[in-house]
Amino acid sequence: MTVRNKIKLIYNGRKSCFMRASRLKTKSNHLQEYEWKKLCVLTILTIYFYIYMEWLFFVTKSSFMSVLSFFEKLRILFITPTPIVLISVSILFLFWIPSVFVESRSLKKICLVTAYVIPAVILAASFFLLIDNFTYIVFGFGVILTVGILKYAYGFLIFALVIFSYCLLNKFKYFSDMLALVTTVCFIISVAVSFVTFSNPDVLGNNYKFSTIPSSNRPNILFLASDGLNAENMSVYGYHRDTTPFMRELAKQSLFCENCFTNAGPTGASISSTFTGRLPTQTRLVFPPDILREKDVYVHLPGILKKEGYRNIDLSIRHYADSYDLNLRNSFNSANFREIEKGSFLEFVCSWFGQEPSYFLDIMFDRINERFLHVLGVRNMDNVYAQMVKAEKKYYGDSERIKELFSFIDQSPVPFFAHVHLLGTHGPMFHPDKRVFSKGQKQEKPWIKDFYDDAILHFDHQVEGIIKALRERGLLENTLVVIRTDHAENHSVDKRIPLFFLFPGNEYNRRISSNVQNLDIASTVLDYLDIDQPDRMGGVSLISSKIDPGRYIITVDRKHGQGLAIKKEGGWQFNKTSIEPPFYSLGSVGVVFYHKLFKLDLKNSLLTVFNIKGHTAPCSNEIIPEPKQIGQFIIDHLAENNYDVSSIKIPLSTQYNKKD
């Protein structure tokens, strides 16, 4: 063989090896491209599966979606995946970059294997929620009820589900271009629907601006409430038992309201009305699962104070009174032992994709996050039903709330706004630390007056301790303290409730005998701070306005009846079938006029007239309107707020309360 032939043979051999290596590299690149494409599609599919199962869970039970139309529910289903898909695909992209620009096959493999964890965790979370929902509904047992070693069992279940999901996704054999196309089309639809939502200014996020008058040296503000408090059972209001010895003295230095009334029987409706300055008939928030919507989500007292530089804390109870459960956005920095990030991701989502998808994302994240933290022993899930009805926690964690209040205050270098809603007087059973009026008795039935009076006395001691702690910190002289409640005992709307303001320097120290309402609280605070009140707020300032003693005060209550409300892990809420037009969760609307309450039951068109016990400024019978006049006012008010009033039978039936 000649030298030339040898050289040619060597050249051809090297060329053949190079071509084989090139083909192998090309094949490897194609395989890698296929795997990443498959991973991307599977990630998007797991997100859609997770959201669809959660959407199905909420749409088939009593939830915030119950009042939405079918198309609004579909809009939530299509929009919600968009931000999650964008984030997940972006993370996948970060893993994909090294696999493209590095030569190491082992590093490429590590990137791919690690990236599979993302869809595996999402799929495992879906399976975990499905299992927990099933066991809780069918067997009455779930994560929320686990303690001790059972938590570790659920922890092992989560780990096993992640491993199972990881293996399942890696062994997925049915990937095709058609599946990729379907996934792409679904995502394009989601983006398109999201774009339409973004282009509609009526559903955008926090785009409402306030006109404020700047002021320096803002005072601290403390709302101090106890749930379900009757004025008639408090010695500060003339009760024969000395249930409020400290508040009796405190009231002498305060702006004291003798005849205050709630605007709603349910706690959430009362609190949201107090903050927004709007009636439940206007916000459509009456009873769970109702939430605030549209501009009411952002136009409220906590939000205004936050814009003025206040640091806010909400200490109440989840589901019924929690600001973010009620969808009171941009309101508090801390809410019920969880920090709320300023300018959070959810607020960004709300700005781009609308309020309902943002709220849905919020509760979806909360559902899985609460369970994970519970299983890991970081923070126990709140069993609101047990706290409110079964009274398994002594005083429902009030001592922890007060402790958290001062922990927050001690860390607040700026003015603070604190909403503290205590629950010792909630009922129906009471567990006072000191037995004064109920000494030697057994609480064998609900709503025993002696135990209730002891619970009020305990609240008086709590107020005394809080005021003392503020004074010791040198804060009382620059703190506006508002003593209040959400409603009267057992959610009554026909009784007077406490309300008095302790202003710095004992300013505005006087008594008001004209009827006032919780709706006036926000107006009074804003007036005191010299901040313009938004036109949407309907209350009046109690420090600079002349209170009309004959003004109509509107108060509402939810529907009542056996089977309407059901017990859930989040507390009581309506059956899905109970939230129906024309009045949804609204059961009655009342009008307080001097010492009279006219209450219209919307189901049977019955107007009942009550005398209000202990009213300090009753009027003569000559100026009391005829029941039919009040009834027509209520009907007109509902019609003005877009309720269909055609089902109300005219003329109304009228009766007088037998207890009177």
C-alpha positions as CSV (number, residue, x, y, z in Angstrom):
1,M,0.0,0.0,0.0
2,T,1.4,3.3,-1.0
3,V,1.9,6.2,1.3
4,R,-0.8,8.1,-0.5
5,N,-3.3,5.4,0.1
6,K,-2.4,5.0,3.7
7,I,-2.9,8.8,4.2
8,K,-6.3,8.6,2.4
9,L,-7.4,5.6,4.5
10,I,-6.5,7.4,7.8
11,Y,-8.3,10.6,6.6
12,N,-11.4,8.6,5.7
13,G,-11.3,6.8,9.0
14,R,-11.0,10.0,11.0
15,K,-13.8,11.6,8.9
16,S,-16.0,8.6,9.5
17,C,-15.3,8.9,13.3
18,F,-16.0,12.6,13.2
19,M,-19.3,12.1,11.4
20,R,-20.4,9.4,13.8
21,A,-19.5,11.7,16.7
22,S,-21.4,14.5,15.0
23,R,-24.4,12.3,14.5
24,L,-24.3,11.2,18.1
25,K,-24.0,14.7,19.3
26,T,-26.9,15.8,17.1
27,K,-28.9,12.9,18.3
28,S,-28.1,13.8,21.9
29,N,-29.1,17.4,21.3
30,H,-32.3,16.3,19.8
31,L,-33.0,14.0,22.7
32,Q,-32.2,16.8,25.1
33,E,-34.4,19.2,23.2
34,Y,-37.2,16.7,23.3
35,E,-36.8,16.2,27.1
36,W,-36.9,19.9,27.8
37,K,-39.9,20.4,25.5
38,K,-41.6,17.5,27.3
39,L,-40.8,18.9,30.7
40,C,-42.1,22.4,29.8
41,V,-45.4,20.9,28.6
42,L,-45.8,18.7,31.6
43,T,-45.1,21.6,33.9
44,I,-47.9,23.6,32.3
45,L,-50.2,20.6,32.4
46,T,-49.7,20.0,36.1
47,I,-50.4,23.7,36.8
48,Y,-53.7,23.5,34.8
49,F,-54.6,20.3,36.6
50,Y,-53.9,21.8,40.1
51,I,-55.9,24.9,39.4
52,Y,-58.7,23.1,37.7
53,M,-59.1,20.7,40.7
54,E,-59.0,23.7,43.1
55,W,-61.5,25.6,40.9
56,L,-63.8,22.6,40.8
57,F,-63.6,22.4,44.6
58,F,-64.6,26.0,45.1
59,V,-67.2,26.2,42.4
60,T,-69.1,23.2,43.7
61,K,-69.3,24.3,47.3
62,S,-70.2,27.5,49.1
63,S,-67.4,30.0,48.3
64,F,-66.8,33.5,47.0
65,M,-67.6,32.2,43.6
66,S,-71.2,31.4,44.6
67,V,-72.4,34.9,43.7
68,L,-70.5,35.0,40.4
69,S,-72.0,34.3,37.0
70,F,-70.9,31.2,35.0
71,F,-68.8,33.3,32.7
72,E,-67.1,35.1,35.6
73,K,-66.2,31.6,37.1
74,L,-64.8,30.5,33.7
75,R,-62.8,33.7,33.5
76,I,-61.2,32.8,36.9
77,L,-60.4,29.3,35.6
78,F,-58.7,30.7,32.4
79,I,-56.8,33.6,34.0
80,T,-55.5,32.1,37.2
81,P,-52.9,29.7,35.5
82,T,-51.3,32.6,33.6
83,P,-49.0,34.1,36.3
84,I,-48.1,30.7,37.7
85,V,-47.2,29.3,34.2
86,L,-45.1,32.4,33.5
87,I,-43.1,32.0,36.7
88,S,-42.7,28.3,36.4
89,V,-41.5,28.4,32.8
90,S,-39.1,31.2,33.7
91,I,-37.6,29.0,36.4
92,L,-37.3,26.2,33.9
93,F,-35.5,28.6,31.6
94,L,-32.9,29.2,34.3
95,F,-32.2,25.5,34.5
96,W,-32.2,25.2,30.7
97,I,-29.5,27.8,30.1
98,P,-26.6,25.8,31.6
99,S,-27.7,22.7,29.8
100,V,-27.2,24.6,26.5
101,F,-24.0,26.4,27.1
102,V,-21.9,23.8,28.9
103,E,-20.4,20.7,27.4
104,S,-20.5,18.5,30.5
105,R,-23.2,15.8,29.9
106,S,-23.4,15.1,33.6
107,L,-24.2,18.8,34.3
108,K,-26.8,18.8,31.6
109,K,-28.4,15.7,33.2
110,I,-28.3,17.3,36.6
111,C,-30.1,20.4,35.3
112,L,-32.8,18.4,33.7
113,V,-33.3,16.0,36.7
114,T,-33.5,18.9,39.1
115,A,-36.0,20.8,36.9
116,Y,-38.4,17.9,37.1
117,V,-38.9,18.7,40.8
118,I,-41.0,21.8,39.9
119,P,-43.9,19.9,38.2
120,A,-43.5,17.0,40.7
121,V,-44.1,19.3,43.7
122,I,-47.1,20.9,41.9
123,L,-48.6,17.5,41.1
124,A,-47.9,16.2,44.6
125,A,-49.7,19.2,46.1
126,S,-52.7,18.4,43.9
127,F,-52.8,14.8,45.1
128,F,-52.3,15.9,48.7
129,L,-55.3,18.3,48.7
130,L,-57.5,15.8,46.9
131,I,-56.7,13.2,49.6
132,D,-57.2,15.7,52.4
133,N,-60.5,16.9,51.0
134,F,-61.8,13.4,50.5
135,T,-60.9,12.2,54.0
136,Y,-62.3,15.3,55.6
137,I,-65.6,15.2,53.7
138,V,-66.2,11.4,53.9
139,F,-64.6,10.5,57.2
140,G,-64.5,13.8,59.0
141,F,-60.7,13.6,59.4
142,G,-58.0,15.7,57.9
143,V,-54.7,17.6,58.4
144,I,-56.4,20.2,60.5
145,L,-57.2,17.7,63.2
146,T,-53.8,16.0,63.4
147,V,-51.6,16.4,66.4
148,G,-48.3,14.7,67.6
149,I,-47.1,11.7,65.6
150,L,-50.0,11.9,63.1
151,K,-48.3,15.1,61.7
152,Y,-45.3,13.0,60.9
153,A,-47.5,10.5,59.0
154,Y,-48.8,13.3,56.9
155,G,-45.2,14.6,56.4
156,F,-44.3,11.1,55.1
157,L,-47.3,11.2,52.8
158,I,-46.2,14.5,51.3
159,F,-42.7,13.1,50.7
160,A,-44.1,9.9,49.2
161,L,-46.4,11.9,46.9
162,V,-43.5,14.1,45.6
163,I,-41.4,10.9,44.8
164,F,-44.4,9.3,43.2
165,S,-45.2,12.4,41.1
166,Y,-41.5,12.7,40.1
167,C,-41.3,9.1,38.8
168,L,-44.7,9.4,37.1
169,L,-43.6,12.5,35.2
170,N,-40.3,11.0,34.2
171,K,-41.9,7.9,32.9
172,F,-44.6,9.8,31.0
173,K,-44.7,8.1,27.5
174,Y,-47.6,9.8,25.8
175,F,-45.9,13.1,24.9
176,S,-46.5,14.2,21.3
177,D,-46.6,17.3,19.2
178,M,-50.4,17.3,19.4
179,L,-50.2,17.4,23.2
180,A,-47.7,20.3,23.0
181,L,-50.1,22.1,20.6
182,V,-53.1,21.6,22.9
183,T,-51.1,22.9,25.8
184,T,-49.9,25.9,23.8
185,V,-53.5,26.7,22.7
186,C,-54.7,26.6,26.3
187,F,-52.0,29.0,27.4
188,I,-52.7,31.4,24.5
189,I,-56.4,31.4,25.6
190,S,-55.4,32.2,29.2
191,V,-53.1,35.0,28.0
192,A,-55.9,36.4,25.8
193,V,-58.5,36.4,28.5
194,S,-56.0,38.0,30.9
195,F,-55.3,40.7,28.4
196,V,-59.0,41.4,28.1
197,T,-59.2,41.7,31.9
198,F,-56.2,44.0,32.0
199,S,-57.8,46.2,29.3
200,N,-60.9,46.7,31.5
201,P,-60.1,49.5,34.1
202,D,-63.1,48.5,36.2
203,V,-61.4,45.3,37.4
204,L,-57.9,46.6,37.9
205,G,-56.2,46.7,41.2
206,N,-55.3,49.6,43.4
207,N,-55.9,52.4,41.0
208,Y,-57.9,54.6,43.4
209,K,-56.2,57.8,44.6
210,F,-56.9,59.6,47.8
211,S,-56.7,63.4,48.3
212,T,-55.1,63.9,51.7
213,I,-54.0,66.9,53.6
214,P,-50.4,66.3,54.9
215,S,-49.9,66.4,58.6
216,S,-47.0,65.6,60.9
217,N,-46.8,63.8,64.2
218,R,-49.6,61.5,63.5
219,P,-51.1,59.8,66.7
220,N,-51.3,56.1,67.1
221,I,-54.7,54.5,66.7
222,L,-56.1,51.5,68.6
223,F,-59.4,49.9,67.9
224,L,-60.2,47.7,70.9
225,A,-63.3,45.5,70.5
226,S,-64.9,42.5,72.1
227,D,-67.2,40.4,70.1
228,G,-71.0,40.5,70.7
229,L,-71.1,43.1,73.4
230,N,-74.4,44.5,74.8
231,A,-74.3,48.1,76.1
232,E,-77.2,47.2,78.4
233,N,-74.9,44.6,80.2
234,M,-72.2,47.2,80.9
235,S,-72.1,49.3,84.1
236,V,-70.6,52.1,82.1
237,Y,-74.0,52.2,80.3
238,G,-76.0,52.0,83.6
239,Y,-76.2,48.3,84.2
240,H,-76.9,47.4,87.8
241,R,-73.9,45.0,88.0
242,D,-70.5,46.6,87.9
243,T,-69.2,44.7,84.9
244,T,-67.0,47.5,83.6
245,P,-65.4,49.4,86.5
246,F,-62.4,50.5,84.6
247,M,-64.3,51.5,81.5
248,R,-66.8,53.4,83.7
249,E,-64.0,55.7,84.8
250,L,-62.4,55.8,81.3
251,A,-65.6,57.0,79.8
252,K,-65.5,60.1,81.9
253,Q,-62.5,61.2,79.8
254,S,-63.9,60.2,76.5
255,L,-66.3,61.1,73.7
256,F,-69.0,58.7,74.8
257,C,-71.8,57.5,72.6
258,E,-75.0,56.6,74.6
259,N,-76.9,55.1,71.7
260,C,-74.8,53.3,69.1
261,F,-76.0,50.7,66.7
262,T,-74.3,48.1,64.5
263,N,-74.9,48.2,60.7
264,A,-74.8,44.4,60.5
265,G,-75.4,41.3,62.6
266,P,-72.6,39.1,61.2
267,T,-69.1,40.0,62.3
268,G,-67.5,40.2,58.9
269,A,-70.2,42.5,57.5
270,S,-69.9,44.7,60.6
271,I,-66.1,45.0,60.5
272,S,-66.0,45.6,56.7
273,S,-68.6,48.3,57.0
274,T,-66.7,49.9,59.8
275,F,-63.5,50.0,57.7
276,T,-65.1,51.0,54.4
277,G,-67.7,53.3,55.7
278,R,-70.2,51.6,53.5
279,L,-73.3,49.5,54.2
280,P,-73.4,45.7,53.6
281,T,-76.2,46.4,51.1
282,Q,-73.6,48.4,49.1
283,T,-70.6,46.1,49.5
284,R,-72.7,42.9,49.2
285,L,-70.6,41.4,52.0
286,V,-73.1,40.0,54.6
287,F,-72.0,36.5,55.6
288,P,-69.3,34.0,54.6
289,P,-68.3,33.3,51.9
290,D,-69.1,36.9,50.8
291,I,-66.0,39.1,50.2
292,L,-65.4,42.7,49.2
293,R,-65.2,43.5,45.5
294,E,-64.3,46.3,43.1
295,K,-63.3,49.6,44.7
296,D,-64.4,48.5,48.2
297,V,-61.3,46.2,48.1
298,Y,-59.0,49.3,48.3
299,V,-61.0,52.3,49.6
300,H,-61.1,51.8,53.3
301,L,-59.7,53.3,56.6
302,P,-56.7,50.9,57.0
303,G,-55.6,51.5,53.4
304,I,-55.8,55.3,53.8
305,L,-53.8,55.1,57.1
306,K,-51.2,52.9,55.4
307,K,-50.7,55.4,52.7
308,E,-50.2,58.1,55.4
309,G,-47.3,56.1,56.7
310,Y,-49.0,54.0,59.4
311,R,-47.9,50.5,60.2
312,N,-51.1,48.4,60.7
313,I,-51.9,45.2,62.5
314,D,-55.1,43.1,62.5
315,L,-55.7,40.7,65.4
316,S,-59.0,39.0,65.1
317,I,-60.0,35.6,63.8
318,R,-59.6,34.0,60.5
319,H,-62.6,33.5,58.1
320,Y,-65.1,35.7,60.0
321,A,-63.1,38.9,60.7
322,D,-59.7,38.6,59.1
323,S,-59.0,41.6,56.8
324,Y,-57.5,39.6,54.0
325,D,-60.1,36.8,54.2
326,L,-62.7,39.6,53.7
327,N,-60.5,40.8,50.7
328,L,-59.6,44.1,52.3
329,R,-56.4,44.6,50.3
330,N,-53.5,46.9,51.1
331,S,-54.9,47.2,54.6
332,F,-52.6,45.6,57.2
333,N,-48.9,44.8,57.4
334,S,-49.7,42.0,59.8
335,A,-52.9,40.0,60.0
336,N,-53.5,37.3,62.6
337,F,-49.9,36.2,63.1
338,R,-48.8,36.3,59.5
339,E,-46.9,39.1,57.8
340,I,-48.4,40.6,54.6
341,E,-45.7,41.7,52.2
342,K,-45.9,45.3,51.0
343,G,-46.4,45.3,47.2
344,S,-46.8,41.6,47.3
345,F,-46.9,39.3,44.3
346,L,-50.7,39.0,44.7
347,E,-51.2,42.7,44.5
348,F,-49.1,42.6,41.3
349,V,-51.3,39.8,40.0
350,C,-54.4,41.8,41.0
351,S,-53.2,44.8,39.0
352,W,-52.7,42.8,35.9
353,F,-55.3,40.0,36.1
354,G,-58.2,41.3,38.2
355,Q,-59.4,40.9,41.7
356,E,-61.2,37.5,41.6
357,P,-58.3,35.5,40.1
358,S,-56.0,37.2,42.5
359,Y,-58.2,36.3,45.5
360,F,-58.5,32.7,44.1
361,L,-54.7,32.5,43.9
362,D,-54.5,33.8,47.5
363,I,-56.8,31.2,49.0
364,M,-55.2,28.4,46.9
365,F,-51.8,29.3,48.2
366,D,-53.2,29.7,51.7
367,R,-54.8,26.2,51.6
368,I,-51.6,24.4,50.7
369,N,-49.3,26.6,52.7
370,E,-51.3,26.2,56.0
371,R,-51.3,22.4,55.6
372,F,-47.5,22.2,54.9
373,L,-46.7,24.5,57.9
374,H,-49.1,22.5,60.1
375,V,-47.4,19.2,59.1
376,L,-44.0,20.6,59.6
377,G,-44.9,21.9,63.0
378,V,-44.2,25.6,62.1
379,R,-47.7,26.9,62.7
380,N,-50.9,25.0,63.5
381,M,-53.9,25.5,61.2
382,D,-56.7,27.6,62.7
383,N,-59.8,25.5,63.4
384,V,-62.1,28.5,63.5
385,Y,-65.2,26.4,64.1
386,A,-63.6,24.8,67.2
387,Q,-62.5,28.2,68.5
388,M,-65.8,30.0,67.9
389,V,-68.4,27.3,68.7
390,K,-66.8,24.4,70.6
391,A,-64.7,26.8,72.7
392,E,-61.8,24.4,72.8
393,K,-59.3,27.3,73.3
394,K,-59.7,29.2,76.5
395,Y,-60.7,32.7,75.5
396,Y,-59.9,31.7,71.9
397,G,-56.3,33.0,72.1
398,D,-57.1,36.5,73.4
399,S,-54.0,36.5,75.6
400,E,-51.9,35.6,72.5
401,R,-53.5,38.4,70.5
402,I,-52.7,41.0,73.2
403,K,-49.1,39.7,73.5
404,E,-48.8,39.9,69.7
405,L,-50.2,43.5,69.8
406,F,-47.4,44.8,72.1
407,S,-44.8,42.8,70.2
408,F,-45.9,44.7,67.1
409,I,-46.1,48.0,68.9
410,D,-42.6,47.6,70.3
411,Q,-41.2,47.0,66.8
412,S,-43.1,50.0,65.2
413,P,-40.9,53.1,64.8
414,V,-43.7,54.8,63.0
415,P,-47.3,55.5,64.0
416,F,-49.3,52.3,64.3
417,F,-53.0,51.4,63.7
418,A,-54.1,48.3,65.5
419,H,-57.4,46.5,65.2
420,V,-57.8,44.1,68.1
421,H,-60.9,42.0,68.1
422,L,-61.2,39.9,71.3
423,L,-63.6,36.9,71.6
424,G,-64.2,36.2,75.2
425,T,-67.7,37.6,75.1
426,H,-68.6,35.8,71.8
427,G,-70.5,32.9,73.2
428,P,-72.6,30.8,73.2
429,M,-70.5,29.4,76.1
430,F,-68.2,31.6,78.2
431,H,-65.0,30.7,80.1
432,P,-64.2,33.7,82.4
433,D,-61.0,33.5,84.4
434,K,-62.6,34.9,87.5
435,R,-66.1,33.8,88.5
436,V,-67.8,36.8,90.2
437,F,-71.4,36.7,89.0
438,S,-71.4,33.0,88.0
439,K,-69.6,31.8,91.1
440,G,-70.6,28.3,92.0
441,Q,-72.7,27.8,88.9
442,K,-72.4,25.2,86.1
443,Q,-72.7,26.3,82.5
444,E,-75.2,23.6,81.4
445,K,-76.8,25.6,78.6
446,P,-75.7,28.4,76.2
447,W,-76.1,32.1,76.8
448,I,-76.3,32.2,80.6
449,K,-76.4,35.8,81.7
450,D,-74.2,35.4,84.7
451,F,-71.4,33.9,82.7
452,Y,-71.8,36.5,80.0
453,D,-71.5,39.3,82.6
454,D,-68.3,37.7,83.9
455,A,-66.9,37.6,80.4
456,I,-67.6,41.3,80.1
457,L,-65.9,41.9,83.4
458,H,-62.9,40.0,82.0
459,F,-62.9,42.2,78.9
460,D,-62.8,45.3,81.2
461,H,-59.7,43.8,82.9
462,Q,-58.1,43.3,79.4
463,V,-58.8,47.0,78.5
464,E,-57.3,48.1,81.8
465,G,-54.2,46.0,81.2
466,I,-53.8,47.4,77.6
467,I,-54.2,51.0,78.7
468,K,-51.8,50.5,81.5
469,A,-49.2,49.0,79.1
470,L,-49.6,51.9,76.7
471,R,-49.1,54.3,79.6
472,E,-46.0,52.6,80.8
473,R,-44.5,52.8,77.3
474,G,-45.3,56.5,77.1
475,L,-47.7,56.0,74.2
476,L,-51.1,56.6,75.7
477,E,-50.7,60.4,75.5
478,N,-50.4,60.1,71.7
479,T,-52.8,57.3,71.0
480,L,-56.5,57.5,70.0
481,V,-58.3,54.5,71.6
482,V,-61.7,53.4,70.3
483,I,-63.7,51.0,72.5
484,R,-66.2,49.2,70.3
485,T,-67.9,46.0,69.3
486,D,-69.1,44.4,66.1
487,H,-72.7,43.6,67.2
488,A,-74.7,42.9,70.3
489,E,-75.0,39.5,72.0
490,N,-75.9,36.6,69.7
491,H,-75.5,38.8,66.6
492,S,-78.5,41.0,67.6
493,V,-79.1,44.2,65.8
494,D,-81.9,45.5,68.0
495,K,-79.7,46.4,71.0
496,R,-77.4,49.3,71.8
497,I,-73.7,48.6,71.6
498,P,-70.7,50.4,73.2
499,L,-68.7,53.0,71.4
500,F,-66.5,55.7,72.9
501,F,-63.3,57.5,71.8
502,L,-60.4,58.3,74.2
503,F,-58.6,61.1,72.3
504,P,-55.1,62.3,73.3
505,G,-55.3,64.9,75.9
506,N,-58.9,63.9,76.7
507,E,-60.0,66.1,73.8
508,Y,-63.7,66.1,72.7
509,N,-64.6,64.9,76.2
510,R,-68.5,64.8,76.0
511,R,-71.5,62.6,75.6
512,I,-73.6,62.1,72.5
513,S,-77.2,61.0,73.0
514,S,-78.2,61.1,69.4
515,N,-78.1,57.8,67.5
516,V,-74.7,56.9,66.0
517,Q,-73.5,53.9,64.1
518,N,-70.3,51.9,63.5
519,L,-70.3,53.5,60.0
520,D,-69.3,56.8,61.7
521,I,-66.1,55.5,63.2
522,A,-63.9,55.8,60.1
523,S,-65.3,59.3,59.3
524,T,-64.5,60.4,62.9
525,V,-60.9,59.1,62.8
526,L,-60.2,60.7,59.4
527,D,-61.7,64.0,60.5
528,Y,-59.5,63.9,63.6
529,L,-56.4,63.3,61.5
530,D,-57.4,66.0,59.1
531,I,-57.6,63.6,56.2
532,D,-60.2,64.0,53.4
533,Q,-62.9,61.4,53.6
534,P,-63.6,59.6,50.3
535,D,-67.0,60.3,48.8
536,R,-67.8,56.6,49.0
537,M,-67.9,56.6,52.8
538,G,-71.3,57.2,54.2
539,G,-70.6,57.9,57.9
540,V,-70.4,61.3,59.6
541,S,-67.7,62.6,61.9
542,L,-68.8,62.7,65.5
543,I,-66.4,65.5,66.4
544,S,-67.3,68.2,63.9
545,S,-70.7,67.2,62.6
546,K,-74.1,68.1,64.0
547,I,-75.7,64.7,64.5
548,D,-79.3,64.5,63.3
549,P,-81.1,62.6,66.1
550,G,-83.8,61.5,63.6
551,R,-81.5,60.2,60.9
552,Y,-82.2,56.7,59.6
553,I,-79.6,54.1,60.6
554,I,-79.6,51.0,58.4
555,T,-78.7,47.7,59.8
556,V,-78.8,44.3,58.1
557,D,-78.7,40.6,59.0
558,R,-78.1,37.4,57.2
559,K,-80.6,34.7,56.3
560,H,-81.7,32.5,59.1
561,G,-83.2,29.1,59.1
562,Q,-82.4,25.5,59.6
563,G,-80.0,24.1,57.0
564,L,-79.0,27.5,55.6
565,A,-75.6,27.6,57.3
566,I,-73.2,24.6,57.5
567,K,-70.1,23.9,59.6
568,K,-66.8,24.0,57.8
569,E,-63.2,23.8,58.9
570,G,-63.1,27.5,58.3
571,G,-66.2,28.1,60.4
572,W,-69.9,28.6,59.6
573,Q,-70.8,29.5,56.1
574,F,-73.9,29.3,53.9
575,N,-74.9,26.3,51.9
576,K,-74.2,26.9,48.2
577,T,-77.9,26.7,47.4
578,S,-78.7,29.4,50.0
579,I,-76.7,32.0,48.1
580,E,-79.2,32.8,45.4
581,P,-80.9,35.8,43.9
582,P,-82.5,38.2,44.4
583,F,-81.0,38.9,47.9
584,Y,-78.2,36.2,48.1
585,S,-77.0,36.1,51.7
586,L,-79.0,39.1,52.8
587,G,-82.0,38.1,55.0
588,S,-83.3,41.3,56.5
589,V,-82.8,45.0,56.4
590,G,-83.7,47.3,59.4
591,V,-83.9,51.0,60.1
592,V,-83.2,52.5,63.5
593,F,-85.1,55.7,64.3
594,Y,-84.6,57.1,67.7
595,H,-85.7,54.2,70.1
596,K,-87.4,52.1,67.4
597,L,-86.2,49.4,65.0
598,F,-88.1,48.6,61.9
599,K,-86.9,45.3,60.6
600,L,-88.0,43.9,57.2
601,D,-87.7,40.2,56.6
602,L,-87.1,39.9,52.9
603,K,-88.3,36.3,52.6
604,N,-91.8,36.8,53.9
605,S,-92.2,40.6,53.4
606,L,-92.8,41.0,57.1
607,L,-91.9,44.3,58.9
608,T,-91.4,43.9,62.6
609,V,-91.3,46.9,64.9
610,F,-89.0,46.7,68.0
611,N,-88.6,49.0,71.0
612,I,-84.9,49.4,71.9
613,K,-84.2,48.7,75.5
614,G,-82.5,51.4,77.6
615,H,-82.4,54.1,74.9
616,T,-81.5,57.4,76.5
617,A,-83.1,59.8,74.1
618,P,-86.5,58.4,72.9
619,C,-88.8,60.6,70.9
620,S,-92.5,61.2,71.1
621,N,-94.9,58.9,69.3
622,E,-96.0,61.8,67.1
623,I,-92.8,62.0,65.1
624,I,-92.3,58.2,64.6
625,P,-92.9,57.4,60.9
626,E,-95.6,55.0,59.8
627,P,-94.3,51.4,59.3
628,K,-95.2,51.6,55.6
629,Q,-93.1,54.7,55.2
630,I,-90.1,52.9,56.6
631,G,-90.8,49.8,54.6
632,Q,-90.9,51.9,51.4
633,F,-87.6,53.5,52.4
634,I,-86.0,50.1,52.7
635,I,-87.3,48.9,49.4
636,D,-86.1,52.0,47.7
637,H,-82.7,51.6,49.3
638,L,-82.4,48.1,48.0
639,A,-83.5,49.1,44.5
640,E,-80.9,51.9,44.5
641,N,-78.2,49.4,45.3
642,N,-79.3,47.1,42.3
643,Y,-81.2,44.5,44.2
644,D,-84.3,43.0,42.4
645,V,-87.1,44.0,44.8
646,S,-89.9,42.5,42.7
647,S,-90.3,39.5,45.1
648,I,-91.2,41.8,48.0
649,K,-95.0,41.8,48.5
650,I,-96.7,45.1,48.8
651,P,-98.3,46.1,51.1
652,L,-96.0,44.8,53.7
653,S,-97.3,42.8,56.6
654,T,-96.5,44.5,59.9
655,Q,-96.2,43.2,63.4
656,Y,-94.9,44.5,66.8
657,N,-92.3,42.5,68.7
658,K,-94.1,40.5,71.4
659,K,-91.2,41.0,73.8
660,D,-92.0,44.7,73.9
